[in-house]
Amino acid sequence: MSKLRSKEFDSSSWKSQVQNIFKMEALHEDRILQNLDDTSNVTYNSFDFDQLETDKIYHIKQIKNICIDYRLRFLDSKYFKGKLPHEAITIIKELEKKHQTELKGFKIIAPSKLFKLENADDPLLFAPMGNDYFYLVHKWGNDLHPLRKIMMWFFKSFENLLFLTFLVSLLLTFMVPDGLFSKTSDTSTFIMIFFFMFKSVAAVVLFYGFALGKNFNTAIWNSKYFNA
């Protein structure tokens, strides 16, 4: 090992050479962190298309569908307040070396709670390619779990939320003990109780939606406002 090192490094200055390498790497990481927090609106990066992995290229329509299905947001990385894993920085460094370019204009897919939103849980890091195409740089976490997609289906649109309200009201109606509101348990009594439950659940849903400024997945997927 000593012989190999002496061939590759000048023995009189190898320590300073190693220090310079570490210094250059630290400066590279600092520049990447600055670009992740950059406020400029960059929409294009000069990728070497021969080096790209085609399964990591996404169009804005595909990204929109992912955000709507999982109730996630697609925003500039400057709004991201979660912890960016060092692995993501390493991958960016490798991509920049491979493509001989400086990547900018990063965007992230993540839940609303992970963004610093202005007044009006899988993060995915993207770099713009131009023409509404984005390259997936890194993915971490588990917010694209199938269970999240099922749970968030009810918040995709008003019709879906109405269906959830119907199901909850129906369940609550079946939970009402027989004879609580009437001596006889017939169809008319069941329907009357169901309508009572439906109005109660709908009132709670409307109050929750308006009070907390909630909106449907289709309206918030690329909004930087928490009350959009």
Sequence and secondary structure as in RCSB ss.txt:
>XXXX:A:sequence
MSKLRSKEFDSSSWKSQVQNIFKMEALHEDRILQNLDDTSNVTYNSFDFDQLETDKIYHIKQIKNICIDYRLRFL
DSKYFKGKLPHEAITIIKELEKKHQTELKGFKIIAPSKLFKLENADDPLLFAPMGNDYFYLVHKWGNDLHPLRKI
MMWFFKSFENLLFLTFLVSLLLTFMVPDGLFSKTSDTSTFIMIFFFMFKSVAAVVLFYGFALGKNFNTAIWNSKY
FNA
>XXXX:A:secstr
 HHHHHHHS TTTHHHHHHHHHHHHHHHHHHHHHHHT  S        GGG  GGGEEEHHHHHHHHHHHT EEE
EGGGB S   HHHHHHHHHHHHHHTS     EEEE GGGB  B     EEEEEEETTEEEEEEE SSTT HHHHH
HHGGGSSHHHHHHHHHHHHHHHHHHS TTSS SS  HHHHHHHHHHHHHHHHHHHHHHHHHTT   HHHHTT  B
TT 
